[in-house]
Structures are given as C-alpha cells and as structure tokens.
Amino acid sequence: MIDMLTDLTVIWALLLALSVFIYVVLDGFDLGIGILYPLFPKKKDRDLLMNAVAPVWDGNETWLVLGGGGLMAAFPLAYAVLLPALYPPIIIMLLALVFRGVAFEFRWRASSAFTRRAWDASFFWGSLLAALMQGITLGALLQGIRVEGRAYAGGWWDWLTPFTLLTGVAVACGYALLGTCYLNWKIEGDIQTRVRHLARRLGVATMAFIVAVSLATPFLAGEYYLRWFTWPSMLVAAPVPILLGLIALGFARSLFAQGRDWLPFLLALAMFALCFLGLGLSIWPNVIPPSITIWDAASPHSSQVFMLWGAGIMLPIILGYTAYAYYVFRGKLDPEEGYH
Amino acid sequence: MQDFLGLDAVTLARIQFGFTVSFHFIFPSFTIGLASYLAVLNALWLKTRDETYLRLFRYWVKIFAIVFAMGVVSGIVMSYQFGTNWSVFSDKAGPVIGPLMAYEVLTAFFLEAGFLGIMLFGRSKVGEGLHMFATAMVAVGTAISATWILSVNSWMQTPQGFTIGENGQYLPADWMQIIFNPSFPYRLAHALTASYLTTALVVGGVGAWHLLRGRSRNTGVRVMFSMAMWMAAVVAPLQIFIGDQHGLNTLEHQPMKVAAMEGHFESHPDGAPLILFGLPDQDAQTVRYKIEVPKLSSLILTHSWDGALSGLDAVPRDQQPPVAIVFWSFRIMVGLGFLMMGVGLWSLWARWRGTLYDARWLHRLAVVMGPSGFVAVIAGWITTEVGRQPWVIYGHLATADSHSPLDAAAVGTSLIAFVVVYFLLFGSGVAYILRLMSKPPEPREARLKDGAGPMHAAGLGAVHGESSERGTAQ
C-alpha cells in the first residue's frame, strides 16, 4: 500500500482520473443544459439556461484539454492507442463541441429568429452528440481494445456495439440529470419547478441506466466478473453499490423537500463519483483493458517528476480560482440581468 | 494502404493537421494581442477616467469574446489531433512534449478560462480593481500559453536534451535543454510580436474604415486608430529585425529550410545571390525565370559578400523540403512585413504633419492591410513547417513514420468534416465580427443597438446608472 502511494505511476493515474472526473461533472451539467434545450422552447427560458453556464463553460471544457494533454504526457502509449481506436467517436465529439461552444457567442449575435434557432439547434445537437460520444468512448474502453505491439489492432467499428450504445445513452441521461440539478440550484420561480420535475424523472432513468450498465459490465470479460463477485475483492467492491443506493434515496428525498436547492446537485455529484469509482475498480490497474496496464503505458520517471511539480503547485491554485469564479457568479440567476 | 481521392493516409493526415492548426492559430494570434490591448485600455480607463477608453474596452471585448470562443473550441480539437492522426509520434515523443503541453494547460488555459468570465461579465460583481486583475490575468495567460506551445514546436525543430529508449521513445534527459532549445527564444519573440502586430493592424484597419466613413469626430475611432498606428510604427520594424535574427538561427540549425526559402538548389561556396522572384522547379532542381541580386543573400545571411552557403544539393533529394511552397510563403510573409512597416512609417509622417485623421490614402491602405497580419502569420508558419520536412522531429523522426495506423478513407472523411464545419461555423463567426466592426464605438457602448442580444458588460449599467440596458436581456 505504501509502495503504491509512492509509485509515481499510481499517483499519475489517480491525478488523471481526478481531472477526468472533474471534467465529467463540470462539463456534464454544462452539456446537460444543452441537452435540455428542446424541453424549453421559449426564447426567454433558453436565454436563462445558457446564461446559467455562460461565465464558466470554457473553464469546464479546459479539463477536457487537461485530460487529453495529461494522458499524452503521463501515459503516451494509452493516448496513442486509444485515439486511433476511438477515431470516429472522438472526431464526432470534437466537432460537436465546436458546434455547441460557438453557440454561446453566436446565439446572441443572430440577427433573425431563424438564425437564432439555428444556433439553438447547434447548441442542442452539439451537446447531445458530445455526451453520447463520451458515453460510447467509456463503453468502448470497458469492453476492451485490441492491441498489437504498441498500436491499435482492431477494426473501425469495434466501438459501436449494443453495450457502447447503452453507455452512450446512459451518460447523456446522467448529464441531463446534472443539468437539471444545476439549474434547480441556480434558477428560481416557475422554471425551477419545471426542472425539479424533470430531475425526478431523469433521476429514475439515470438509476435504471446505472443498474443496466452495472449488470452488463461484469459479463463483458472474466476479469470484471471476478472482481465484483469473488472473495475478497468483493469486500472492496461491494460498498460502492450499497452507498450508491443510499445516496440515490437521499437524492430522491432532497428533490421533494423544500429549500436547500444545492443539495440535489451535490448528491448527484456523489452518485457520479461512486459510479466513477466503480468503473475505476473494474478496470484497475489497466489503463486500456484488457492488456495495457498503467505501468506499461507510463511515461519515464523524469517526465512524471517534472509534471508532478507543475501539477502539485498549479492544481491547488487552479481549484482556488475556479472556485472563486463560481463564487463570483453565486446565487440565483437574475432573469432580468443576463450576462450577454 | 488504399488512397482516398488519390491521396494517401499520411498526406491526408498532414493536410488535416495543417488545416486545423492554421485555422486554430488565426484566433489566438488575434486574442494574444487583443487581450493585451484590452488590458491596456482598461488600465487607461482606470487611470484617466476618460470615458473613451471604457467605450473602446466595451467595443473590443465583444469581439474578443467571439474570437476567444472560436479559439477555445478549435484548440480542444488540437489537443486530440496528435493522438488521432499522429499516434506513433505521440507515443514516441509524448514523454518529452506531453509534459510541456500539460504545463500549458495548467499554467495558461485554466488561467485564461478562470478569469475570462470575470473579465467579460464580472465588472460590477467584483469591482474595478479585481476586474482589472482578471483582465490582466487573461492577457498574461494568452502569452504563457504561446510560450509553452512554441517551446514544444521549437523542440521539434531543434531537438536536444533527450535520449532514445529501447522502446523507441524519446526520453527526457535535461528539461532545461528541452524547454530552452536553440530556436525557442527566436521563435517565441517572432510569434508573440506577430500577434501584437496582427492585432494592431486589425484595430488600425477598423479605425481607418470608420475614419473613411467620416467618423473622425468620434474620439473612440481616433484613439483606436492612433494607438494602432503607434504600435505598427514601433513593432513592424522591430519584427523585421527579430525575423532576421530568427532566420540566422534557422540557418545555423536547419540550413536546408533556409536554402528552400532562398531557392538555392546549388551550393555557393563563394557568395550566394539573392533570388527576388522566380519559379522553383524541384524536378529540374533549378529556379526558372529568376531575378537575382548577386552575392546579396550571402551578405544578409553571413554578413560577408563571399560567405559560403550550402544549397539543397547538400542533401539527398528525399530529404529536401517542398521548395516552391516554402519559397513563396516566405516571400508573402516578408513582403507583407515590409508593407506593414510602410504603414507604420507613413503614419509617423502623417502624424508629424498633423494629418493622421485626414490622410485618406493612409486610411485606405490601413483598411486593406487590416487582415494582412493573419496572412503573414499563416505564411510564416507554412514556411517553417513545410521547410522542416521531411522531418517531424528534425533529423530524427520522419513525418512519414509518425502517423496513426488509419485507413486513408477515415482520415479523408474526417478531413472533409473539419473543412465543412470550420468554414460554416467560423465563417459565421467572422461575419458576426465584421458586423460588430462595421459599427463605430458609441458613447454609450454598453447599450445594445441592434436588438441582437444583450451585451457582455450588462452589469456595468448599475455603475453608470444606465439601468435601461438591462431591459434588453429579454
């Protein structure tokens, strides 16, 4: 155990997992709000939804750049195998992020209702496709990637299976849930009541997807099954679903209680954290299942040390001013104000 | 491996990288300069309380927000381009360049993104002092970002400080040598200065446009034109000097790139001519119809009439870069550089004569030169990137050995998708920017004029009692 904590490869795996997790929850609610757009057809509501994330969206997406850059730096082999293996979904995700990212600015510059609706559509489809592709990427990673030598050796459509479609829809649903919880926190009045109702339904749907993915995952490969259903690794794994169930109950209660509007969002984050932990327990110590471990893919010691200095100093500062930026825009959004 | 539209996978991957990175770089080359300009405007507003500076800040910050958003989304694409299309390169060079790019994200991207929201929307929420700080942090962030990524690029041009591992990876041995590799200081100075100059020309072009439309009584128009012309007058000559120094550094470390820039197929042991124009013919290894000045190239590059210069014949044919592209892109960059200096000097003359705001031919030239910075920047990058071929890590790793194991059809399809999406979306963005530029900065700039949507600086109304602007949020 002590060896593990002093092993830089393990530290980097944990740090990278942490940044991916931060990305998932931050851009999760951000993309989720885009996914909710068709449910709020009025311009006034859409203005409000977009303004809820306008000051923070590019900070949120920076974690994705850290994920990409960090993976290349800390586990170059994993980066070099994963991206060709997932070429179509990654390219689609990147283009989708372009569509939704520009909408944040262009929507306010549109000169006619038609072009504004076009940017609304760009925001929605971009958000939805990006979420789906991220979920598919997760599924494709879980089901394993074929590697020969130091390169991807599978086919061009390996990433598209019923399982990856399931994870794709599950992630999109989970993001939409995060979006409603964030809006519930940031918005008041009529529209808050509506997002609360939505959150209940999306909560049930997300739990159903979590159960479905959890049931399907152990049967993808022998390793996962052993990890979740044999002694003693069960001892580590079992608390995860139990805790998740308890938090889901608390989440449901918080949505029906009045006040403490931040609580559903916080509990939704906790649910995401536990799912993330469960996924981590499944694939550990692989970075690319089934054959590349974190040690196979790790950068040399000098790269790890050099970066650890940067991450050690910069990450706390980044978390500090990111928190400050959220603090500046704290409280309920004033529908009369609008940042744009 | 099969072809796609007659092109193989490596060529398509090169086109894709060239296309996505060129398109991307247009945005940061503008935002690096514009962020600093905004910080200066805001500081001048705080210092002088002259409303003109605040008006200009509000005018340009709207444009900045659009350009920045396009830079962010096209930049996310870049951080994955290495892996999707150049996986062998990523695997091998990842241990060296990966950490530098991680530092870029950690020290620059988060800084920009973290403070951008406050810069755009937060003046009334955090107060003038913190807002100024946030604006400065965004400007500093853009420059730090450029520093890291230019270090990466320079290492690929002039690699040092590494060993090669058993698995073929480049292993870092000395980080100081890697970061401060020989071409880095020159490339950094040249690229940063280019960004400031590019921004000055855009601002000057917009100012000149409004002057030509008879808006010389608008102090915002006058101030932006005057500031931009000072910048052009000072920075353009400086940039020509820095470019010359950068060229001498390239001659030392990548002589074949300089030979391609100069069109020197043959070596000249006793003084090389300066070829002004001509048609390089790589198959025949000669430049046709050339107009040349004897010995001048040697004088510029070696500071001696009879200085020896190697030509492309010093290396085998398959190690020569594509000469025509490099030859022409270099001339475009240099030609525009001298024109920029011309604009700057002319503005000094007009200023001295007291006709800066009335010199219509100067204004016309400034409008035409408005986008010239972007052209020069892209031409410069084409010169240096095509000029280092066939190497991706100069002298060590060939471009042809670096690409992903992808079918040409996959790379070709994604290339078409990028081209279509970029032209569609970024074309719209450019149209919106031009529309904003076509209006002069108004005395009550924070208020919305065209009903297209509320401004970024909405909160400012409270400070100046212009609460009516909030009504436009609907």
Chai-1 contact restraints between the chains, C-beta under 6 A:
chainA,res_idxA,chainB,res_idxB,connection_type,confidence,min_distance_angstrom,max_distance_angstrom,comment,restraint_id
A,P55,B,G117,contact,1.0,0.0,6.0,A-B,restraint_1
A,P55,B,F121,contact,1.0,0.0,6.0,A-B,restraint_2
A,V56,B,G117,contact,1.0,0.0,6.0,A-B,restraint_3
A,D58,B,V72,contact,1.0,0.0,6.0,A-B,restraint_4
A,D58,B,A113,contact,1.0,0.0,6.0,A-B,restraint_5
A,G59,B,A113,contact,1.0,0.0,6.0,A-B,restraint_6
A,G59,B,G114,contact,1.0,0.0,6.0,A-B,restraint_7
A,T62,B,F109,contact,1.0,0.0,6.0,A-B,restraint_8
A,T62,B,F110,contact,1.0,0.0,6.0,A-B,restraint_9
A,T62,B,A113,contact,1.0,0.0,6.0,A-B,restraint_10
A,V65,B,I76,contact,1.0,0.0,6.0,A-B,restraint_11
A,V65,B,S79,contact,1.0,0.0,6.0,A-B,restraint_12
A,V65,B,V105,contact,1.0,0.0,6.0,A-B,restraint_13
A,V65,B,F109,contact,1.0,0.0,6.0,A-B,restraint_14
A,L66,B,V105,contact,1.0,0.0,6.0,A-B,restraint_15
A,G68,B,S79,contact,1.0,0.0,6.0,A-B,restraint_16
A,G68,B,Y80,contact,1.0,0.0,6.0,A-B,restraint_17
A,G69,B,S79,contact,1.0,0.0,6.0,A-B,restraint_18
A,G69,B,M101,contact,1.0,0.0,6.0,A-B,restraint_19
A,G69,B,A102,contact,1.0,0.0,6.0,A-B,restraint_20
A,G69,B,V105,contact,1.0,0.0,6.0,A-B,restraint_21
A,G70,B,A102,contact,1.0,0.0,6.0,A-B,restraint_22
A,M72,B,S90,contact,1.0,0.0,6.0,A-B,restraint_23
A,M72,B,G94,contact,1.0,0.0,6.0,A-B,restraint_24
A,M72,B,G98,contact,1.0,0.0,6.0,A-B,restraint_25
A,A73,B,G98,contact,1.0,0.0,6.0,A-B,restraint_26
A,A73,B,P99,contact,1.0,0.0,6.0,A-B,restraint_27
A,A73,B,A102,contact,1.0,0.0,6.0,A-B,restraint_28
A,P76,B,S90,contact,1.0,0.0,6.0,A-B,restraint_29
A,P76,B,D91,contact,1.0,0.0,6.0,A-B,restraint_30
A,P76,B,G94,contact,1.0,0.0,6.0,A-B,restraint_31
A,P76,B,G98,contact,1.0,0.0,6.0,A-B,restraint_32
A,L77,B,D91,contact,1.0,0.0,6.0,A-B,restraint_33
A,Y79,B,G83,contact,1.0,0.0,6.0,A-B,restraint_34
A,Y79,B,S90,contact,1.0,0.0,6.0,A-B,restraint_35
A,A80,B,S87,contact,1.0,0.0,6.0,A-B,restraint_36
A,A80,B,S90,contact,1.0,0.0,6.0,A-B,restraint_37
A,A80,B,D91,contact,1.0,0.0,6.0,A-B,restraint_38
A,L83,B,G83,contact,1.0,0.0,6.0,A-B,restraint_39
A,L83,B,T84,contact,1.0,0.0,6.0,A-B,restraint_40
A,P84,B,S87,contact,1.0,0.0,6.0,A-B,restraint_41
A,P84,B,S404,contact,1.0,0.0,6.0,A-B,restraint_42
A,Y87,B,T84,contact,1.0,0.0,6.0,A-B,restraint_43
A,Y87,B,A410,contact,1.0,0.0,6.0,A-B,restraint_44
A,I90,B,T84,contact,1.0,0.0,6.0,A-B,restraint_45
A,I91,B,S414,contact,1.0,0.0,6.0,A-B,restraint_46
A,L94,B,V77,contact,1.0,0.0,6.0,A-B,restraint_47
A,L94,B,Y80,contact,1.0,0.0,6.0,A-B,restraint_48
A,L95,B,V421,contact,1.0,0.0,6.0,A-B,restraint_49
A,L97,B,V73,contact,1.0,0.0,6.0,A-B,restraint_50
A,L97,B,I76,contact,1.0,0.0,6.0,A-B,restraint_51
A,V98,B,V73,contact,1.0,0.0,6.0,A-B,restraint_52
A,G101,B,A69,contact,1.0,0.0,6.0,A-B,restraint_53
A,G101,B,V73,contact,1.0,0.0,6.0,A-B,restraint_54
A,V102,B,A69,contact,1.0,0.0,6.0,A-B,restraint_55
A,V102,B,L425,contact,1.0,0.0,6.0,A-B,restraint_56
A,F104,B,A69,contact,1.0,0.0,6.0,A-B,restraint_57
A,E105,B,A65,contact,1.0,0.0,6.0,A-B,restraint_58
A,E105,B,I66,contact,1.0,0.0,6.0,A-B,restraint_59
A,E105,B,A69,contact,1.0,0.0,6.0,A-B,restraint_60
A,W108,B,G453,contact,1.0,0.0,6.0,A-B,restraint_61
A,R109,B,Y432,contact,1.0,0.0,6.0,A-B,restraint_62
A,R109,B,A452,contact,1.0,0.0,6.0,A-B,restraint_63
A,S111,B,A452,contact,1.0,0.0,6.0,A-B,restraint_64
A,R150,B,D91,contact,1.0,0.0,6.0,A-B,restraint_65
A,A151,B,P405,contact,1.0,0.0,6.0,A-B,restraint_66
A,S299,B,P95,contact,1.0,0.0,6.0,A-B,restraint_67
A,P300,B,P95,contact,1.0,0.0,6.0,A-B,restraint_68
A,P300,B,L171,contact,1.0,0.0,6.0,A-B,restraint_69
A,S302,B,P172,contact,1.0,0.0,6.0,A-B,restraint_70
A,S303,B,P95,contact,1.0,0.0,6.0,A-B,restraint_71
A,S303,B,P99,contact,1.0,0.0,6.0,A-B,restraint_72
A,S303,B,P172,contact,1.0,0.0,6.0,A-B,restraint_73
A,F306,B,P99,contact,1.0,0.0,6.0,A-B,restraint_74
A,F306,B,W175,contact,1.0,0.0,6.0,A-B,restraint_75
A,M307,B,P99,contact,1.0,0.0,6.0,A-B,restraint_76
A,M307,B,A102,contact,1.0,0.0,6.0,A-B,restraint_77
A,G310,B,Y103,contact,1.0,0.0,6.0,A-B,restraint_78
A,G310,B,L106,contact,1.0,0.0,6.0,A-B,restraint_79
A,M314,B,L106,contact,1.0,0.0,6.0,A-B,restraint_80
A,I318,B,F110,contact,1.0,0.0,6.0,A-B,restraint_81
A,Y321,B,G114,contact,1.0,0.0,6.0,A-B,restraint_82
A,T322,B,G114,contact,1.0,0.0,6.0,A-B,restraint_83
A,A325,B,G114,contact,1.0,0.0,6.0,A-B,restraint_84
A,A325,B,G117,contact,1.0,0.0,6.0,A-B,restraint_85
A,V328,B,I118,contact,1.0,0.0,6.0,A-B,restraint_86
A,V328,B,G122,contact,1.0,0.0,6.0,A-B,restraint_87
A,V328,B,K125,contact,1.0,0.0,6.0,A-B,restraint_88
A,V328,B,V126,contact,1.0,0.0,6.0,A-B,restraint_89
A,E336,B,R470,contact,1.0,0.0,6.0,A-B,restraint_90
A,E336,B,A473,contact,1.0,0.0,6.0,A-B,restraint_91
A,E337,B,A458,contact,1.0,0.0,6.0,A-B,restraint_92
A,G338,B,P454,contact,1.0,0.0,6.0,A-B,restraint_93
A,G338,B,A458,contact,1.0,0.0,6.0,A-B,restraint_94
A,G338,B,A473,contact,1.0,0.0,6.0,A-B,restraint_95
A,Y339,B,F121,contact,1.0,0.0,6.0,A-B,restraint_96
A,H340,B,G453,contact,1.0,0.0,6.0,A-B,restraint_97
A,H340,B,P454,contact,1.0,0.0,6.0,A-B,restraint_98
